[in-house]
Amino acid sequence: MARSQNVLFILIDQLRADLLHGVLADHVDLPNLRALMAEAVTFRRHYSVVNPCGPSRASILTGQYAKNHRSVRNGTPLRHDTPNLAIEARKAGYQPLLFGYTDTTLDPRMHHPSDPAMHSYEQPMPGFDEIVEMRSGDSYPWRAYLAGKGYDLPDYDRFYVPNAAQDQPRTLTDPAFYKAEDSDTAFLTDRCLDHLRVQQGQSWFTHLTYIRPHPPLVAPTPYNRMYDPANLPLPRQSGDAPHPFHEISKQRVTPRDFVQGFDDLEATEETIQSLRAIYLGLASEVDHHIGRVIRYLKETGQYDDTLLIVGADHGEMLGDHNSWGKMTFYDAAYHVPLIIRDPRNTAQHGNSVSAFTESVDVMPTLLDWIGEPTPTSVNGHSLMPFLQGENPKGWRGESYSDLDFGDPLTLTIWQNELGLSEAEASMSILRTDRLTLVHFAGNLPPVLFDHQAEGELRNVAADPKYASDLLAMTQKLLSHRMRHPDTTLSKTMITDAGPVTGR
């Protein structure tokens, strides 16, 4: 009997890369992810190509830059005919199972306006079988589970309010009303393991997506007070001259937007450090449950038959540069972890890769591993050469990201204050070893960071000494965009012999 060839793709929502390798790594306990890094290949300069959640996951699962798939906001539809990971995996005989969510906005041309799928952007990507619905706006199976356990459920819009002890004032670090064994993270893991127990002996394909440490920031005991806020490093701040986009971004998302039940919350140092501590606690909770999944694979003899990928959809500012969330141009919002364990290439386990990799590389890597061709629409590249110990020739020397911050229906804060149209409210980011360029479509000044000098602490775009660097990076950005158009059909020619597609 042929050995099983399993795929487990775990995606964590809003996890910064520096929890595993960077400034916060010494302040958070992630034993299972660190153990996995010793048994896998870690990609240390891995970036999301777009934010926020829906667009990021669209790029991960289609392998396309946002400028091509154009599902650029939470709520912007993804074309129904866009090739994606699940549909392509089915061609190899897999039945892709979804535990969690993909935040896919479906194509309204394929649905009646009254269809419930047309009233929420939190739909599953076509091709996945949604085994457990864990969308943040619904989570009905989890709520039903909690009710069955005897919990007195609050209204869902107050589900994540910290639960103070009786007759005590509520604090940020009070626990959630549910126990750790019954949290959304625990529930999702339990349901995934229940299903995997009956999948043994066959090849399976599972996409497990955790919503934590995405806000609202509240954690069950003991994760709510696992870390002492006083022992954590303060957020990075710069005394640089303010950029118009960034100044508005600081108004859009504030600490009070990260919690429920504290409408008058002030951005004091105590508040900021408490929220950072809860975020780390939630990350540790996710790590614990990923450890449960890995132990199950080892105990059942499936670990060495399974391609295991752990990543994140995007990062989180967590107070750096007075910012929260991911609608910005700073690295912390885009730099995410990526760990890949290929059981076929054990000689590379424990290694790390310093080359630039992007979220669009995950889909072609998975398809390469299961032996399925990559569609011509894909902008990313398979990471299999790195997993095999090779340094592929011609690999990219930069990483690229998009961010659309406009809205075609309701003007965003940036559009209102800067007088931008929806088409002008976007930016492109290009990173090289030394420099990061942020170029805006509207009439906003560029941003340029020199990582061999003060990095993100100083925007040098207006410094005459950097004029040649600014020009070179702008030209490089233009060339990048020209090299990566939508190639869904442009590589196909109609010939006397019929349609022929090149590479």
HELIX and SHEET records of a PDB file:
HELIX    1   1 ALA A   17  LEU A   19  5                                   3    
HELIX    2   2 ALA A   25  HIS A   27  5                                   3    
HELIX    3   3 PRO A   31  ALA A   38  1                                   8    
HELIX    4   4 CYS A   53  THR A   62  1                                  10    
HELIX    5   5 ALA A   66  HIS A   69  1                                   4    
HELIX    6   6 LEU A   85  LYS A   91  1                                   7    
HELIX    7   7 PRO A  108  MET A  110  5                                   3    
HELIX    8   8 PRO A  116  HIS A  119  5                                   4    
HELIX    9   9 TYR A  140  GLY A  148  1                                   9    
HELIX   10  10 TYR A  156  ARG A  158  5                                   3    
HELIX   11  11 ALA A  180  ASP A  182  5                                   3    
HELIX   12  12 ASP A  184  LEU A  196  1                                  13    
HELIX   13  13 TYR A  223  ARG A  225  5                                   3    
HELIX   14  14 PRO A  229  ASN A  231  5                                   3    
HELIX   15  15 PRO A  244  ARG A  252  1                                   9    
HELIX   16  16 PRO A  255  PHE A  258  5                                   4    
HELIX   17  17 GLU A  269  GLU A  299  1                                  31    
HELIX   18  18 TYR A  303  ASP A  305  5                                   3    
HELIX   19  19 ASP A  320  ASN A  322  5                                   3    
HELIX   20  20 ASP A  331  ALA A  333  5                                   3    
HELIX   21  21 THR A  346  GLN A  348  5                                   3    
HELIX   22  22 SER A  359  ASP A  361  5                                   3    
HELIX   23  23 VAL A  362  ILE A  370  1                                   9    
HELIX   24  24 MET A  384  LEU A  387  1                                   4    
HELIX   25  25 ILE A  413  LEU A  418  1                                   6    
HELIX   26  26 PRO A  464  TYR A  466  5                                   3    
HELIX   27  27 ALA A  467  ARG A  483  1                                  17    
SHEET    1   A 8 ASP A 129  GLU A 133  0                                        
SHEET    2   A 8 PRO A  96  GLY A 100  1                                        
SHEET    3   A 8 PHE A 205  TYR A 210  1                                        
SHEET    4   A 8 ASN A   6  ILE A  12  1                                        
SHEET    5   A 8 THR A 306  ALA A 312  1                                        
SHEET    6   A 8 LEU A 338  ARG A 341 -1                                        
SHEET    7   A 8 VAL A  41  TYR A  47 -1                                        
SHEET    8   A 8 SER A 352  GLU A 358  1                                        
SHEET    1   B 4 SER A 399  ASP A 404  0                                        
SHEET    2   B 4 SER A 426  ARG A 431 -1                                        
SHEET    3   B 4 LEU A 435  PHE A 440 -1                                        
SHEET    4   B 4 VAL A 447  ASP A 450 -1                                        
SHEET    1   C 2 THR A 492  THR A 495  0                                        
SHEET    2   C 2 GLY A 498  THR A 501 -1                                        
END                                                                             
